[in-house]
Amino acid sequence: MLEEMNQVRQAVEDALALAKKLGASDAEVSMSKQQGLSVGCRLQEVETVEFDYGGALGIAVWFGKRKGSASTSDLSPEALKKTVEAACNIAKYTSEDPFTGIADPSLMVKDIPDLDLYHPSNINSDKAIEIALACEKAGLEQDSRIENSDGASFSSHQGFKVYGNSTGLIAAYPSSRHSLSCALIARDGDDMQRDYAYTVSRVFGHLESAQWVGQKAANEVLSRLNPRKAKTCKVPVLFNSEIASSLFGHFIAGISGGNLYRKASFLLDALNTQVFPKWLTIEEDPFIKQGLSSRAFDSEGVATQQRKIVENGVLNTWLLTSYAARKMGLASTGHAGGIHNWLVGAGGGDFDAMLKKLGTGLLVTEMMGQGVNIVTGDYSRGAAGFWVENGEIQYPVSEITIAAKLTDMLKNIVAIGDDIDPKGSIQCGSVLVEEMQIAGN
């Protein structure tokens, strides 16, 4: 894989040189390649075994403010030549855009630290199948009420990214990713429920065991059996750690350049204002070793950096690509391609402590639907979870809707737990919101 990455580096250099020779004023080339295997089983029968190997090289060229792009998976000299020529020909027929172009050269990455992202495994298909089957078996054997399965899946992949542009930058890094998941179906009388569990890591040895994942999936689905429908009311709502990150996902959409320059965000005038409680800070750290969203540069070659997105509840920065930044008269923040390891302030104690803080109200463990309007901040989504009284879970609930204004939800976060879910790009614990409208019976 590393030898192939070096070959791709050469192909990127060749494509850039050819674009310059053909008269392009600027150019950028990137390629991500991945190989690995994925297996899936259901009811202890193997359903899928897939071997992945692929990737494409993409090139963008500019003739002044006219842009053209093309891509190829064939890296032979002849194919590269045809691809670069195609991009150049397209550029000649596009309209001028005053905001297009490669990123500001002064913002380009200079040094690429080793973030320890590359841990390939030598797992073959037989071993992968063994892991998936053991995971599902552990779940199915947990309780007689678990009578069906949506299957267990295991995947192990490695790959690399190479990026270069006409400023002379050529940057590359390898990475790996391994995951295991299981989804089970339980029945009690006429009631059927489905739930799942999963684990993911850059390092295969850091995954939770197959038994742990299967048993967790079983415990999750059993706890949801025989739900009730909560009464319509206004109560505090606690989002468990695995779905709490979705709240910050809506916040990310609200402060992203594409929505801002289109005037399509509920946070249009929020920069340097208080959008969260004063005790809350959100830090971004792209340089966490083995982090799932760690990277030294974004998809435009702009260097990433540690920063406090929110400090003492105040929004410090937008999230901008080069294009959005030019539209807004600002500079890129290195967020082309997304965010990089958000660490959301905690301190509320473990999950039991968060239940005590909730008191009487709703614990949400699943969200359904897409009822979130980023333009207005209206939030209304289907939900399921548990009714809590005096800090103790009483019974599961389903078929309810929770609603509020996103601006109110963010400002009225009461506490964030220390039960941090490490499996995504937003790392936060369970989140307690002071009050939301519950629509039920």
C-alpha positions as CSV (number, residue, x, y, z in Angstrom):
1,M,0.0,0.0,0.0
2,L,2.8,2.5,0.9
3,E,4.6,1.7,-2.3
4,E,1.5,2.3,-4.3
5,M,1.0,5.6,-2.5
6,N,4.4,6.7,-3.8
7,Q,3.4,5.7,-7.3
8,V,0.2,7.8,-7.0
9,R,2.3,10.7,-5.8
10,Q,4.2,10.5,-9.1
11,A,1.0,10.3,-11.1
12,V,-0.2,13.5,-9.3
13,E,3.0,15.3,-10.1
14,D,2.8,14.2,-13.7
15,A,-0.8,15.4,-14.0
16,L,0.0,18.8,-12.5
17,A,3.0,19.2,-14.9
18,L,0.8,18.4,-17.9
19,A,-1.9,20.8,-16.8
20,K,0.8,23.6,-16.6
21,K,2.1,22.6,-20.0
22,L,-1.4,22.9,-21.5
23,G,-1.7,26.4,-20.2
24,A,-3.7,26.1,-17.0
25,S,-3.1,28.9,-14.6
26,D,-3.7,26.7,-11.6
27,A,-4.5,23.0,-11.0
28,E,-5.1,20.6,-8.2
29,V,-5.1,16.8,-8.2
30,S,-6.3,14.4,-5.5
31,M,-6.7,10.7,-5.2
32,S,-8.0,8.5,-2.4
33,K,-7.6,4.7,-2.7
34,Q,-8.9,2.0,-0.5
35,Q,-8.7,-1.8,-0.3
36,G,-10.1,-4.3,2.2
37,L,-12.9,-6.7,2.9
38,S,-16.4,-6.7,4.3
39,V,-18.4,-9.7,5.4
40,G,-22.0,-10.0,6.5
41,C,-23.9,-12.8,8.1
42,R,-27.5,-13.3,9.2
43,L,-29.0,-16.0,11.3
44,Q,-25.6,-17.7,11.4
45,E,-25.4,-17.9,7.6
46,V,-22.8,-16.0,5.6
47,E,-24.6,-13.6,3.2
48,T,-21.9,-11.4,1.8
49,V,-18.1,-11.5,1.3
50,E,-16.8,-8.4,-0.5
51,F,-13.3,-7.5,-1.5
52,D,-12.9,-3.8,-2.3
53,Y,-10.1,-2.3,-4.3
54,G,-10.6,1.0,-6.0
55,G,-10.2,4.7,-6.2
56,A,-10.1,7.5,-8.7
57,L,-7.8,10.4,-9.5
58,G,-9.6,13.7,-9.9
59,I,-8.1,16.8,-11.4
60,A,-9.4,20.4,-11.5
61,V,-7.8,23.0,-13.7
62,W,-8.3,26.8,-13.9
63,F,-7.8,29.1,-16.9
64,G,-8.2,32.3,-15.0
65,K,-11.6,32.1,-13.4
66,R,-12.9,29.3,-15.6
67,K,-12.8,25.8,-14.1
68,G,-12.9,22.3,-15.6
69,S,-12.6,18.9,-13.9
70,A,-12.3,15.3,-14.9
71,S,-11.4,12.0,-13.2
72,T,-9.8,8.6,-14.0
73,S,-9.1,5.3,-12.3
74,D,-6.5,4.4,-14.9
75,L,-3.1,6.0,-14.0
76,S,-1.3,5.0,-17.2
77,P,0.5,8.0,-18.9
78,E,-2.0,7.9,-21.8
79,A,-5.1,7.9,-19.6
80,L,-3.6,10.7,-17.4
81,K,-3.0,12.8,-20.5
82,K,-6.5,12.3,-21.8
83,T,-8.0,13.2,-18.4
84,V,-6.0,16.4,-18.0
85,E,-6.8,17.4,-21.6
86,A,-10.5,16.7,-20.9
87,A,-10.4,19.0,-17.8
88,C,-8.7,21.7,-19.8
89,N,-11.2,21.5,-22.6
90,I,-14.2,21.7,-20.2
91,A,-12.7,24.8,-18.6
92,K,-12.7,26.6,-21.9
93,Y,-16.5,26.3,-22.1
94,T,-17.5,27.1,-18.5
95,S,-18.6,30.5,-17.2
96,E,-16.2,32.6,-15.2
97,D,-16.7,32.6,-11.4
98,P,-14.9,35.3,-9.5
99,F,-14.8,33.1,-6.3
100,T,-13.3,29.9,-7.7
101,G,-9.7,28.8,-7.6
102,I,-7.3,26.9,-5.4
103,A,-6.9,27.7,-1.8
104,D,-4.7,30.6,-0.6
105,P,-1.1,29.4,-0.8
106,S,-0.2,30.9,2.5
107,L,-2.8,28.6,4.2
108,M,-1.4,25.4,2.6
109,V,-0.1,22.7,4.9
110,K,3.7,22.8,5.4
111,D,4.4,19.9,7.8
112,I,2.5,16.7,8.0
113,P,2.9,15.0,11.4
114,D,2.5,11.3,11.9
115,L,-1.0,10.9,13.4
116,D,-0.6,7.1,13.7
117,L,-3.7,6.5,11.4
118,Y,-2.3,3.5,9.6
119,H,-2.8,0.1,11.2
120,P,-3.6,-2.5,8.5
121,S,-4.7,-5.9,9.6
122,N,-3.8,-9.2,8.0
123,I,-7.3,-10.6,8.6
124,N,-8.5,-12.9,5.8
125,S,-12.1,-13.7,4.9
126,D,-12.2,-16.8,7.1
127,K,-11.3,-14.9,10.2
128,A,-13.6,-12.0,9.3
129,I,-16.5,-14.5,8.9
130,E,-15.6,-16.1,12.2
131,I,-15.8,-12.7,14.0
132,A,-19.1,-11.7,12.4
133,L,-20.7,-15.1,13.2
134,A,-19.4,-15.0,16.8
135,C,-20.8,-11.5,17.3
136,E,-24.3,-12.4,16.0
137,K,-24.3,-15.7,18.0
138,A,-23.5,-13.9,21.2
139,G,-26.5,-11.7,20.7
140,L,-28.9,-14.4,19.6
141,E,-28.1,-16.6,22.6
142,Q,-28.7,-13.8,25.1
143,D,-32.4,-14.3,25.5
144,S,-35.2,-16.5,24.0
145,R,-37.1,-13.3,23.0
146,I,-34.4,-12.5,20.5
147,E,-35.9,-14.5,17.6
148,N,-34.5,-12.8,14.5
149,S,-31.6,-10.8,13.3
150,D,-30.7,-8.1,10.8
151,G,-27.3,-9.5,10.8
152,A,-23.7,-8.8,11.9
153,S,-21.1,-7.1,9.7
154,F,-17.3,-6.9,9.9
155,S,-15.1,-4.7,7.7
156,S,-11.3,-4.0,7.6
157,H,-9.9,-1.5,5.2
158,Q,-6.7,0.4,4.5
159,G,-6.0,3.2,2.1
160,F,-4.4,6.5,1.4
161,K,-5.0,10.0,0.2
162,V,-2.7,12.0,-2.0
163,Y,-3.2,15.7,-2.8
164,G,-1.2,18.1,-4.9
165,N,-1.6,21.5,-6.5
166,S,0.2,24.0,-8.7
167,T,1.8,25.8,-5.7
168,G,4.2,22.9,-5.5
169,L,2.4,21.1,-2.6
170,I,2.3,17.3,-2.7
171,A,0.9,15.8,0.5
172,A,-0.1,12.2,1.4
173,Y,-0.9,10.0,4.2
174,P,-2.1,6.3,4.7
175,S,-4.9,5.3,7.1
176,S,-6.9,2.2,8.2
177,R,-10.4,1.6,9.6
178,H,-12.0,-1.5,11.1
179,S,-15.5,-2.0,12.4
180,L,-17.9,-4.6,13.7
181,S,-21.7,-4.2,14.1
182,C,-24.8,-6.3,15.0
183,A,-28.5,-5.6,14.7
184,L,-31.1,-7.9,16.4
185,I,-34.8,-8.2,16.5
186,A,-36.7,-9.2,19.7
187,R,-40.4,-10.2,20.2
188,D,-42.6,-10.2,23.3
189,G,-46.2,-11.1,22.4
190,D,-47.3,-8.9,19.6
191,D,-44.5,-6.4,20.1
192,M,-41.3,-6.5,18.0
193,Q,-38.3,-4.2,18.4
194,R,-35.0,-3.7,16.6
195,D,-31.7,-2.3,17.9
196,Y,-28.0,-2.5,17.2
197,A,-24.5,-2.0,18.6
198,Y,-21.2,-1.4,16.9
199,T,-17.5,-0.6,17.4
200,V,-15.0,1.1,15.2
201,S,-11.3,2.0,15.4
202,R,-8.2,2.7,13.3
203,V,-6.6,-0.3,15.1
204,F,-8.1,-3.7,14.9
205,G,-6.9,-4.6,18.4
206,H,-8.8,-1.7,19.8
207,L,-12.2,-2.9,18.7
208,E,-14.6,-4.2,21.4
209,S,-14.9,-8.0,21.3
210,A,-17.4,-9.8,19.2
211,Q,-19.1,-11.0,22.4
212,W,-19.4,-7.4,23.7
213,V,-21.0,-6.1,20.6
214,G,-23.5,-9.0,20.3
215,Q,-24.5,-8.8,23.9
216,K,-24.8,-5.0,23.8
217,A,-27.1,-5.2,20.8
218,A,-29.2,-7.8,22.7
219,N,-29.4,-5.7,25.8
220,E,-30.4,-2.6,23.8
221,V,-33.2,-4.4,21.9
222,L,-34.6,-6.2,25.0
223,S,-34.8,-3.0,26.9
224,R,-37.1,-1.5,24.2
225,L,-39.8,-4.2,24.3
226,N,-43.4,-3.3,25.2
227,P,-43.0,0.5,24.9
228,R,-45.7,2.9,25.8
229,K,-46.7,6.2,24.3
230,A,-45.9,9.2,26.5
231,K,-48.4,11.9,27.2
232,T,-48.2,15.2,25.4
233,C,-46.3,17.5,27.7
234,K,-43.3,19.8,28.1
235,V,-40.4,18.2,30.0
236,P,-36.6,18.0,30.1
237,V,-35.0,15.7,27.5
238,L,-31.8,13.8,27.8
239,F,-30.2,12.6,24.6
240,N,-28.0,9.6,25.1
241,S,-24.4,9.9,24.0
242,E,-24.7,7.9,20.8
243,I,-27.3,10.3,19.4
244,A,-26.4,13.5,21.2
245,S,-23.8,14.3,18.5
246,S,-26.7,14.8,16.1
247,L,-27.6,18.1,17.9
248,F,-24.1,19.4,17.2
249,G,-24.4,18.1,13.6
250,H,-27.2,20.6,13.1
251,F,-25.1,23.3,14.7
252,I,-22.3,22.4,12.2
253,A,-24.7,22.8,9.3
254,G,-25.7,26.2,10.7
255,I,-22.2,27.6,10.8
256,S,-21.0,26.1,7.5
257,G,-20.0,28.5,4.7
258,G,-22.3,26.9,2.1
259,N,-25.4,27.6,4.1
260,L,-24.1,31.0,5.3
261,Y,-23.4,32.6,2.0
262,R,-26.7,31.3,0.7
263,K,-28.4,33.0,3.7
264,A,-29.9,29.6,4.5
265,S,-28.9,29.2,8.2
266,F,-30.6,29.8,11.5
267,L,-27.2,31.1,12.8
268,L,-26.6,33.8,10.2
269,D,-25.7,36.5,12.7
270,A,-24.3,34.3,15.5
271,L,-20.6,34.8,15.1
272,N,-19.0,36.2,18.3
273,T,-22.3,35.9,20.1
274,Q,-23.4,33.4,22.8
275,V,-25.1,30.4,21.3
276,F,-24.5,27.9,24.1
277,P,-24.5,28.2,27.9
278,K,-21.5,30.1,29.3
279,W,-19.9,26.9,30.7
280,L,-19.8,25.1,27.4
281,T,-16.6,24.9,25.2
282,I,-16.1,23.0,22.0
283,E,-12.6,22.3,20.9
284,E,-11.4,20.9,17.6
285,D,-8.2,18.9,17.5
286,P,-7.2,17.4,14.1
287,F,-4.0,15.9,15.6
288,I,-5.4,13.3,18.0
289,K,-3.3,10.1,17.4
290,Q,-5.4,7.4,15.8
291,G,-8.4,9.8,15.7
292,L,-11.3,8.8,13.4
293,S,-11.4,12.4,12.0
294,S,-7.7,13.3,12.4
295,R,-5.9,14.9,9.4
296,A,-3.2,17.5,8.9
297,F,-4.9,19.1,5.9
298,D,-8.3,19.4,4.4
299,S,-9.4,18.4,0.9
300,E,-8.0,21.6,-0.5
301,G,-4.6,21.2,1.1
302,V,-5.3,23.9,3.7
303,A,-3.6,23.1,7.0
304,T,-5.9,22.1,9.8
305,Q,-5.4,23.6,13.2
306,Q,-6.4,23.2,16.8
307,R,-9.1,25.8,17.7
308,K,-11.9,26.5,20.1
309,I,-15.0,26.6,17.9
310,V,-17.0,27.7,21.0
311,E,-15.5,29.2,24.1
312,N,-17.6,30.0,27.2
313,G,-20.7,29.6,25.0
314,V,-19.6,32.1,22.4
315,L,-19.2,31.1,18.7
316,N,-15.6,31.9,17.6
317,T,-15.5,30.9,14.0
318,W,-17.4,29.8,10.9
319,L,-16.5,26.6,9.1
320,L,-15.3,27.7,5.6
321,T,-14.0,26.2,2.4
322,S,-12.0,28.5,0.1
323,Y,-15.0,29.1,-2.1
324,A,-17.3,30.0,0.8
325,A,-14.6,32.2,2.4
326,R,-14.2,34.2,-0.8
327,K,-17.9,34.6,-1.1
328,M,-17.9,36.0,2.4
329,G,-14.8,38.1,2.2
330,L,-13.0,35.8,4.7
331,A,-10.2,33.2,4.8
332,S,-10.6,29.4,4.6
333,T,-10.7,27.7,8.0
334,G,-9.5,24.4,6.7
335,H,-12.9,22.7,6.7
336,A,-13.2,21.5,3.1
337,G,-14.4,17.9,3.6
338,G,-15.8,18.4,7.1
339,I,-14.7,18.8,10.7
340,H,-11.8,17.3,12.6
341,N,-12.4,15.7,16.0
342,W,-14.7,17.9,18.0
343,L,-14.4,17.6,21.7
344,V,-17.6,18.8,23.4
345,G,-17.3,20.0,27.0
346,A,-18.5,17.5,29.6
347,G,-18.4,17.5,33.4
348,G,-22.0,16.4,34.1
349,G,-20.9,13.1,35.6
350,D,-21.6,9.5,34.4
351,F,-24.9,8.4,32.8
352,D,-26.5,7.7,36.2
353,A,-25.7,11.2,37.3
354,M,-27.2,12.6,34.1
355,L,-30.4,10.6,34.8
356,K,-30.5,12.2,38.3
357,K,-30.1,15.7,36.7
358,L,-32.9,14.8,34.3
359,G,-35.2,14.0,37.2
360,T,-38.6,13.4,35.5
361,G,-38.6,13.6,31.7
362,L,-37.6,11.8,28.6
363,L,-34.5,9.9,27.7
364,V,-34.1,9.7,23.9
365,T,-32.1,6.8,22.5
366,E,-33.3,6.8,18.9
367,M,-34.3,9.5,16.4
368,M,-36.4,9.1,13.2
369,G,-37.2,11.4,10.3
370,Q,-35.6,14.5,9.0
371,G,-37.8,17.2,10.5
372,V,-35.0,19.8,11.0
373,N,-35.1,23.1,9.1
374,I,-31.6,24.6,9.1
375,V,-32.9,27.9,7.7
376,T,-35.4,28.6,10.4
377,G,-34.1,26.4,13.2
378,D,-37.4,24.5,13.6
379,Y,-36.7,21.1,15.1
380,S,-39.3,18.3,15.1
381,R,-38.3,14.7,14.9
382,G,-39.8,11.3,15.7
383,A,-38.2,9.7,18.8
384,A,-38.1,6.6,21.0
385,G,-36.5,6.1,24.4
386,F,-37.5,5.8,28.0
387,W,-39.6,7.7,30.5
388,V,-37.7,8.6,33.6
389,E,-39.1,9.6,37.0
390,N,-37.0,10.8,39.9
391,G,-33.8,9.9,38.1
392,E,-34.9,6.3,37.5
393,I,-35.8,4.7,34.1
394,Q,-39.5,3.5,34.3
395,Y,-40.5,2.1,30.9
396,P,-39.7,2.4,27.2
397,V,-41.6,4.8,25.0
398,S,-42.1,5.1,21.3
399,E,-44.1,6.8,18.6
400,I,-43.6,10.2,20.0
401,T,-42.3,13.5,18.5
402,I,-40.0,16.0,20.2
403,A,-40.0,19.6,19.1
404,A,-38.3,22.9,19.8
405,K,-36.3,25.7,18.3
406,L,-32.7,24.8,17.7
407,T,-31.5,28.1,19.1
408,D,-33.4,27.4,22.3
409,M,-32.1,23.8,22.5
410,L,-28.5,24.9,22.2
411,K,-28.8,27.8,24.7
412,N,-30.8,25.6,27.2
413,I,-28.4,22.7,27.5
414,V,-28.3,22.0,31.2
415,A,-25.4,19.6,31.3
416,I,-23.2,17.2,29.2
417,G,-22.2,13.9,30.6
418,D,-18.8,12.3,31.0
419,D,-20.1,9.2,29.2
420,I,-18.4,10.2,26.0
421,D,-19.1,8.2,22.8
422,P,-15.7,7.9,21.0
423,K,-17.0,6.5,17.8
424,G,-17.5,9.6,15.6
425,S,-16.1,12.9,14.6
426,I,-18.1,14.6,17.4
427,Q,-17.1,13.3,20.8
428,C,-19.6,14.2,23.5
429,G,-21.5,12.6,26.3
430,S,-25.2,12.5,26.9
431,V,-26.8,16.0,26.6
432,L,-29.6,17.3,28.8
433,V,-31.9,20.0,27.3
434,E,-33.9,22.0,29.8
435,E,-37.3,21.6,28.1
436,M,-38.9,20.4,24.9
437,Q,-42.4,19.8,23.6
438,I,-43.3,16.1,23.6
439,A,-46.2,15.0,21.3
440,G,-47.7,11.7,22.3
441,N,-51.1,10.6,23.5
